[in-house]
Amino acid sequence: MKYFRNTIALLTLALTLILTACDYNDDLNNSIAIQNHQYIQDYDYMVETLRQNFPYTGIASRRFGIDFEANIAAGRELLFAEEIIDNAQFIQHISRHIINPMRQLGHLSVQSTDNLHLILGNIYRGPINYNGEFIDLGEYAITYWGAKFEQLVRSDIAQKHYGNIEVDLGAYEPQMIRRNNLTTHIVDDELGVALVRVSQFWHYNIDHDLQIMKEFYSEIEDFNHLILDFRGNPGGFTRYFIQLFMAPNVSQDLEFSVYTLFMGGDHNLAWFEADTNDARAFADTDLIKHNAADYMAGGFPLFNADDAAFLDYIIPRPIEIRSTGEMLFDGKIWILIDDNSASAVEYAAMYARATGFATIVGAPTRGVTGGGLVGFFALPNSGIIIRYDFGLFIDEYGRAIDEYGVMPDYFNREGLNALETTLELIREMEEK
């Protein structure tokens, strides 16, 4: 459990790195000139890799009416009709026909240089657990996942497109702090209601925003209710939520499980390969994969039968949140969500609901979790790196979060938004 707790932090870290905007301007200077038939080869390679490893096409069809195979065929036909002259044009092509129609399902995306730089920076900094503690990997500097990612980014083919990405850990972090990312408010002195609004679970803001929260906790120590407003929050790092809100406000350590399913494609399975004596290997942690059909039999009544036909493995992922022992706020905690709350916010809502840490109010979340298992592959001619989530995250009933979102405990009341609904619930509670 101890090592898994450390490993899961790295997986969650990797899950939220898609937050960096996909601005390809810096990559255009690195574009290489290859022939059109090589772009067709890259297209076919990408498509076949996704067919064998990417589990979101069924959800895309049911939720958005997207015909993945029809999009593939249309995009390939146009490749023969149009002369692709460089990587920038090819990125536009695959984005238009394959990536953009998926509407962020599974974080499917072309990686920019900025994205890769951010991931490498966090890998080199060293893995940390949810409570912000650095992990001792013994003789290994980085985890197996990190080593595999670095090998991909440093490969000859990837460097043809991205160049050699240099990482200076201390050069940019102070400039990355976002002011007013977290704001605090007193809503009702008489009822003892306070509110915290978080724009994003931004990694670089953790220490900065934690200091703001500690001061606010002192200010509201006698309040009865704390509302955490995560509406419109696209996610980020789940560790942000753990460190600022969960770990300092639970009286004891919490343990629970979440469930991720994935296909048995070669690219997916490769992220689990390592020598058995390698301390970084997933096989040496609690990340143990099981046959999905056998493990799930009778236990997840709302799991989609069509998805069950191609999802080969399930990983029950035990999560442990360690209390800091502070109990900075001892009242009732509420979390507000909406259809623009996504990714790490959805994890936060699931963790809160699973443990009884908070009551969730609002509307179902967007459904962009990715299951916490992240894969990358480079296209063999252009060197463009594709990011995809190979895990499909389900709730305790088997519903895919990326299809249904995280359901609130209380939906918005008619004519009221999430905050107004919560205040009504609080007044009713206080009147009893």
N, C-alpha and C positions, 0 to 999 in steps of 0.2 A: 504494500500500500504506500509506504513512504516514497519509493522510487516512482511509483505510478503518479503520485501527487505531483512530483516534480515534472514528470514527462507530460502530464496532461496540460500543464501550464504552457509548455512549448507548443503543443498542438493548438491550444486556444490562441496563443500568440500568432501562430502561423495562420489560423482561421481568419483573424481580423485584419491582416495586412492588406487586404483588398481595398481598404479605405483610401489609400493614396490614389488620387485622381489619375486616370490613365491618360496622361498628356504625353503624346509621342513625339513632340517637337524635337526634344533632345536626341531622340533615337534616329531621326531622319538622316543626320550626317553620317551615321554608321551603316546606313542601308547599303547592301551589296547588290551588284548587278548580276542577276542570273537569268536564265532563259525561261520563257513562258512554260515550257513543258516541265521544268523543275518546280515551278509554282504549282502546277497541277499535281505533281508527285507529293509536294508538301500538303496540299489540300486533301488528297486521298489518305495520306498518313494521319493527318489530324482527325479526319472523319472516322477512320477505322479504330483509332485509339479511343475516341470518345464512345464509339459503339460498344467497345469491350470493357470500358472502365467507368463511364459516366452514367449515374443512375437516375438522372432527372428528366429524361425525355418523356416518360409516361406522365409525370406531374405537369410538364409543359403542355402536353396535349389536353389533359383533363382540366387544368386550371385556366390556361390561356388560349386553348384551341390551336396550338402550334403543332404543325406537322413537320417534325424534325427531318424525316426522310425526304419530304417534298422540298424543303429548303435546301437540303444537301444537293438534290438533283438539279434544282434551278441554279444554284451557285456554281456547280461544276460545269453546266452547259455554258454559262456566261464566260467561264475561264477560257473556253475554246474560242468564243466569239470576240473576247477582248484581249488585247495584248498587254499583259501586266509588265510594267517596265522596272519596278523597284519594290522594295519591301514595304514602303509606305503605302503604295497603291494596293498591295496584297493585303495588308492589315485592314485597309478600308473595305476590301472585298469580303474577307472572312467575317469581319465585324457586322457587315450589313446582312449577310446571308446565314450566318451560324450563331454568332455570339450575341448580338443585340436582340434578336428575337427571343432569346431565352430569358430576357428580362431579369438578369442577375441570378437566376436559379443556379445553385451550386457554385456561385462566384466565378462562373466561366468567363475568362478574360484573357486578352493579350497583355503580357507584362511589359510595363515601361521600365526604363533604366531606373527611375526613381523608386518604383516598387521593389526591384531587385536590390537596390542600394539599402533600402530600409530593412528588408529581411536579413541581408548579410550583416548589417549593423547590429541587429538584435541577436543574431547567432553568435557573433564575435564577442558581444558583451557577456555572454554566458547565460545559460538557462536559469530561470527563477521560478519559484512556486507562487501560488496565489497570494501569499502573505509578503511577497517582496524579498524573500530570502534567496540568496544565490545557492545554486546546486553544486555540490562537489561530485564531479564525474570521475574522480580518481586520476588515472593516467590519461584520460581523454579530455581534450579541450572543449569539444562540442558533442552534442548528441548524434546518434546515427542519422536521424532525420536531417539535422543541420549539415552533417558531412556529405550526405547525398545531395542536398540542395546546392552546397558550395561546389561540388564536383560538376554539377550540371551547368551552373553559371560560369565556371572557369573553363568549361570545355572549349575546344577550338571552334566548334561550329557556333556556339552561342556567342563567343567573342567576336565573330565576324559581324554580327549585328549590333551587339551592345558595347563592344570594346572591353577593356579591362576595367572593371568597376573597383575603384579605390574607396576604402572606407576609413574615415577618420572619426573615431568614436566621439571625440569631444568637440568637434568643429561646429556642428550644427544644432546640437540639442538645445542650448539656451534659446536659440531663435525659433524653435519649434513650439514653445509654450504658447497656448492660445488664451489670451486674456478674456475674461467673462465667459469662459466655457462653462463654469458653474456659478450660478447665482442663488442667493438665499433670500427668503422672504418670510415675514411674519404675516400670516393670513388672518388669524383671529386670536387676539390676546385672551379674550374671555373664555373661549373654548380650549385654548391652548393648542392651536394648530399652526404649524410651521410648514414651509414648502421649500424644496430644493429643486432647481431646474438645471438639468445637465444636457448640454447640446450634443456632446459626443463623449464616449469613453476613450478619450485621447491618451495614448500611452505617455507622451511627454508631459502631460499635465498631472500625473498621479501625485507626485510629491507636492506640487504647487496647490492643487485642489484639496489634497488631504489636510493641509494646514488651514485652509479656509473652513473646512468642515469641522475640524477640532475646535476652532474658535466659535463656530455656530453651535456645536453641541453644548458648549459651556453656556451660551446665551439661552438655549431652550431646554436646559436640563430639567425644568419643572413642567414642561409642556406634555400634553397627553398624546398628541398625534404629530407624526412627521410624514409629509407627502413627498415622494420622490417622483418628479415629473420627467418621464423619459419619452414623452410623445415627440415624434419627429426626430428622434435620436437614431442615426443609422448604425450605431454599434461602435466597434473598436476593440478594446481589450477587456475581456471579462474580468481580468485582475483589477481593473479600475473599480468595478462594482464591489468586488470582494474586499479590497483594501479600504475603500472609503465608507462603505455602508454595512457590509455583512459581518466581516471579522470583528470589528470593534463593537458590535451590538448583539452578539450572541453570547450566552453565558457558558456554553460548552461547545466542544468540537462537534461538527455535524458530518454525518456520512450518508450518502445516498447514491443511487446509480442512474445513469442515463444510457440510452441505447443507440448504437449506430450500426447501420447495415451497409454492405458494399458488395460490388460484383467481384468475381474472381479473375479479372483480367490481369495480364502480366505486369502492366504498369502499377496497378494497385498493390499486387502482392510484393512487388519489388521494394515498396516502402517498409516492408516487414522483414526484409532479409538482412542478416548480419551473422557473423560468427557467434557461436553459442557462448563463447567466453568474453564477448564484447559487452562491456557494461552499458553501452548505449543501445543495445538491441531491444526492440519492443518485446521480443520473446522472453526477456528476463524481467518483464514488468507484469502488471495485471492486465495489460492490453492483450488478452487472449481471445482469438477469434473462434467462434463456434459455427457449426453447420446451422444456417439460419432456419431451415424448415424444422429440424429436430428441436432446436432450442425454443422456437416461438410457438410450437404446437399448443393450441388452446390458451395461450397466455396473453395474446394481443388481439382482441376481438375485432378491432377496427382497422387492422392492417389491410392494405389494398391487395387483392388477390392477383391482379395483373403484375404488380411490382414483385410479389412473392415468387413469380415464375423465373425471374432473372437475378434476384439478389441472393448471392451464395452464402455470405457470412454475416454474422452479427457479433458485435463486441459490446458486452455489458461493461460500461466504463464506471467504475466506482470513483466517486468524487469525495474528497475530504476537505472541509473548510475548518481551519483551526482558529479558534477564538483567540483574540488578543488579550482577553481577560479584563477589558476596560469597561464594557457596558456604558458607552458614552451617551446613549439614548435608551431609556428604559420604557418608553411608551409604545403605542401601536404604530406600525409602519405601513404605509400604503404606497403602491407603485401604479403610476398612470401610464398606459400604453395606447397606441393607435396603429393604424395601418401603415404608418411611416416609421414605426419602431422596428428595428431589424438587427440581425446578426447577434452581436454580443449582448444586446438588450434582451433578445429572446432567450439567451442562456440565463441571463439574470432573472427574468421572470419565471423561467422553469425552475431554477434553483430556489427561488423564494417560495414558489408554490409547493415544491417537493418537500421543503423543510418546515413550512408554516411560518417562515420568516416575515412575510408581508402578505397583505391582501391586494390582489391585482384588480384594477378597475379600468374600463375603457372599451376598446374594440380589439378584435384579433390583430396580431402583429402582421408584418408584411410577409414573413416566411422566406428568410434568406439566411439560414443557419449554417448549412454546409456540413453538418455532422462532425465537425472538429477534426476531420482527417483530410489533409491537403496534399494534392499531387501536382507535379509539374512535368512537362516534357518539352523538348526542343524540336522544332521542325527540321528535318535532316538537311535541307538545302539552304534555306534562308536563315536558319538559326533563331528564328522567333520562338520565344518561350510562351507556352500556353499554361495557364493556371486553371485547375479544376478541382472541385471538392469531390472526392470519391466516396465520402460517407454520406449516408442518408439518415438524418436524425429523426427519431420518432418519439412521441410522448408515451406515457404509461399505458395508453390504450392501443398503441400501434399507429396512430395518425401521424403522417409525415408533417413535420413542422413547416417545411417548404411548400406544402400544399394548403394547409389550413391555418398556419400561424399558431401562435400561443394564445389559447383562449383565456380571457380574463375570468376572475371569480364573479365579478359583477359587470354586466354590460352597461353602457351608457343608458340612462333613463331617457324616456321620450322627451325631446326638446332640450336636453341638457348635455353638456360636454362632460368629459371625464372628471375634471376638477369639480364642477358643479354637482355631479352625481356623488362624488366622494364626500363633499361637504354635507349633502343631504343625509348620507349614510352615517356620518359622524354625529350630526344633530340628533338623528333618531336613536343612535347608540347612547348618547349622553342623556337623552330624555328618559331612558328606561330605568 
